[in-house]
Amino acid sequence: MTKRLRYQVAVSLDGFIAGPRGEYDWIVMDRAIDFAALYNEFDTVVMGRKTYEPVAAQRNHGAMRGMEVFVFSRTMPAETYPGVRIVNDDPVDVVRALKAKSGRDIWLFGGGTLFRTLLDAGLVDTVEVAVMPVLLSSGIPLLPPGASTTLKLVDKKILPTSGIVVLSYSVPGGIPAPPIRFVKSQKKKAKKRAISVSGMINPGAAA
């Protein structure tokens, strides 16, 4: 089965995936997000140079455990590090070949320019955004100008503690988006809190 290419990113409420200088310190964290479960959905990551540079500064050459990372750049020399390949080839050709392989899905980690290139080539299957309750006013947009695309909503999760809204859309003609599995159940948390409060009020109720 063909692998999905999933544009999975955090985005500000006004549509930016990074600040004016590429910063990500505005991203809100929430314990309801299970990052281990999220990472387990992928075995390959693709990204552009501007996205790669801050990632590489935080990790060993930008490597991600259990995943093969491809970085597309016309200016960086082609190199291979453990788990990371910097390639100068056409991303359309490379990603098309990656999608034909067996395995888990491909994470389009960023940025917007690479997203536009692969979307125009008909290779993007899903757009999955975690909308942050933050207004940046300027920065790197989710998608540069180009042709419009109508998406189909598949799933949504609201994280009331942080105000994050996670949305999962399918791109017409692509493989449908999966349900959002990496957000821990809010109902279970609410039930546990209700039992805890009930036990405090009436200890016998929690027995």
Secondary structure, DSSP 4 states (H G I P E B T S, - for coil): -PPPEEEEEEEETTSEEE-TTS--TTPPP-TTB-HHHHHTTEEEEEEEHHHHHHHHHHTTTT-BTTBEEEEE-SSSPPEEETTEEEE-S-HHHHHHHHHTSSSSEEEEEE-HHHHHHHHHTT---EEEEEEES---SSSEESS-S------EEEEEEEETTTTEEEEEEEPTTSPPPPP--SBPPHHHHHHHHHHHHHHHH-GGGG-
